[in-house]
Amino acid sequence: MRDPYIFSQMHRIPGYLDPGDALILRAVLTHQNASGYAGGAAEIGIYYGRSWFLIRQMLRDGEKALAMDLFDMDAAGQSQMGAFLDHGQTLGIPVLPEQVLQADSATLSAGDILARTGPVRLFSVDGGHRLAHVKNDADLAHDCLSGEGVIVFDDFFNPEWPEVSAAVIDFLRSSRGALRPFAVSQKKLYVARARHCAEYSAAMDRAPGLRRMGRVPVSFFGHDALRIRHPLWRRAAYEGLSRLGLGRVSALLY
Ligand SMILES: C[S@@+](CC[C@H](N)C(=O)[O-])C[C@H]1O[C@@H](n2cnc3c(N)ncnc32)[C@H](O)[C@@H]1O
C-alpha cells in the first residue's frame, strides 16, 4: 500500500496531524532525501508521537531524530511518555533514550538540540501555543536549522491560537526576508531559507501524494507560497475508513 504509516497506522495514535499535512511533511522529506540534503529532525510538542513517527521514518541511516516535550499530560492510568514509547514499539520504531528530551522547551538551548541531532533539516514547532512559547521555539529552530532545512509551525492561522500567528509573523519579519513560507495548509506553515523556497514549492506542486489536493499560489510578504487545500470531507472520510480498517480505500482519495 502507498504510505502505509499514513493510511493504516497513523489513526491509531491520538494526535493532531491530519493526512493532508502528513502527505506534505512526507513530500518535504522525500524532496530532501532525493536532493541529498542531510541532517537530523527535531520536534517540540510530541503528544503521542503522531507526527514524530512519520518524520523519524523518513530519516536515512545515521540521521538522528529528537523528541522534546514536557510529557506531563498523563491520562488515567497511563503516562504520556509511556504511551509514546508503546506506540514506537507497536510501529516497530522503538524510541531510544537519547532521542527524547523531557523538558520545558524554554529551558533548552540550541546546543542541547544540536548535540543530539546535528544541524536539523526538519524542525516541527508544535509545543506551547502562547506568544512566548512560539517565540522561544522558533528561535531554537532557527539556531539549529541546516542550510536547506525546513521549519514547520503548527496552528498558524488557527483562530483558537492567535498568538501562534503573531509570534510566527514577528519571527519571519525579524529574519528580514532570510526565511520565508513556501507552503501553507489549513493547519501548518512551512518555512525555509529564501533561496530554497521556489524549489520546495515546486516539489510540493509535483509531489504524487498531493496531486488531488487543491493548490493555489498566495502572496506572503510579496512572495509566492503554495496554499495546499485539504477539504474537511476528505479528512472525515480518512478517519472513518481508517477506523474500519479500510485505509487502503482512503488512500485512493489522495
Ligand atoms: C498539540 S500537542 C502536539 C501534537 C503532536 N505534534 C501530534 O502530532 O499529535 C502539544 C504538545 O506540546 C507539549 N508542550 C506544551 N508546552 C510545552 C513546553 N513549554 N515545552 C515542551 N513541550 C510542551 C504538550 O505536552 C503536548 O504534548
The ligand as an SDF file (V2000), in Angstrom:
LIG
                    3D

 27 29  0  0  0  0  0  0  0  0999 V2000
   -0.5890   19.9080   20.1360 C   0  0  0  0  0  0  0  0  0  0  0  0
    0.3190   18.7760   21.0630 S   0  0  0  0  0  0  0  0  0  0  0  0
    1.4600   18.1490   19.8560 C   0  0  0  0  0  0  0  0  0  0  0  0
    0.8230   17.3120   18.7790 C   0  0  0  0  0  0  0  0  0  0  0  0
    1.7530   16.3660   18.0490 C   0  0  0  0  0  0  0  0  0  0  0  0
    2.8000   17.0370   17.3010 N   0  0  0  0  0  0  0  0  0  0  0  0
    0.9790   15.4200   17.1270 C   0  0  0  0  0  0  0  0  0  0  0  0
    1.4430   15.1230   16.0300 O   0  0  0  0  0  0  0  0  0  0  0  0
   -0.0970   14.9630   17.5260 O   0  0  0  0  0  0  0  0  0  0  0  0
    1.2920   19.8560   22.0650 C   0  0  0  0  0  0  0  0  0  0  0  0
    2.3450   19.1870   22.9340 C   0  0  0  0  0  0  0  0  0  0  0  0
    3.2400   20.2300   23.3670 O   0  0  0  0  0  0  0  0  0  0  0  0
    3.6880   19.9360   24.6550 C   0  0  0  0  0  0  0  0  0  0  0  0
    4.1320   21.1980   25.2770 N   0  0  0  0  0  0  0  0  0  0  0  0
    3.3600   22.2360   25.6600 C   0  0  0  0  0  0  0  0  0  0  0  0
    4.1180   23.2130   26.1950 N   0  0  0  0  0  0  0  0  0  0  0  0
    5.4030   22.7860   26.1180 C   0  0  0  0  0  0  0  0  0  0  0  0
    6.6530   23.3410   26.5200 C   0  0  0  0  0  0  0  0  0  0  0  0
    6.7320   24.5550   27.1030 N   0  0  0  0  0  0  0  0  0  0  0  0
    7.7970   22.6160   26.3130 N   0  0  0  0  0  0  0  0  0  0  0  0
    7.7160   21.3870   25.7300 C   0  0  0  0  0  0  0  0  0  0  0  0
    6.5640   20.8110   25.3350 N   0  0  0  0  0  0  0  0  0  0  0  0
    5.4240   21.4860   25.5440 C   0  0  0  0  0  0  0  0  0  0  0  0
    2.4780   19.2950   25.3390 C   0  0  0  0  0  0  0  0  0  0  0  0
    2.9060   18.4780   26.4150 O   0  0  0  0  0  0  0  0  0  0  0  0
    1.8380   18.4990   24.2000 C   0  0  0  0  0  0  0  0  0  0  0  0
    2.2670   17.1610   24.2120 O   0  0  0  0  0  0  0  0  0  0  0  0
  1  2  1  0
  2  3  1  0
  2 10  1  0
  3  4  1  0
  4  5  1  0
  5  6  1  0
  5  7  1  0
  7  8  2  0
  7  9  1  0
 10 11  1  0
 11 12  1  0
 11 26  1  0
 12 13  1  0
 13 14  1  0
 13 24  1  0
 14 15  1  0
 14 23  1  0
 15 16  2  0
 16 17  1  0
 17 18  1  0
 17 23  2  0
 18 19  1  0
 18 20  2  0
 20 21  1  0
 21 22  2  0
 22 23  1  0
 24 25  1  0
 24 26  1  0
 26 27  1  0
M  CHG  2   2   1   9  -1
M  END
$$$$
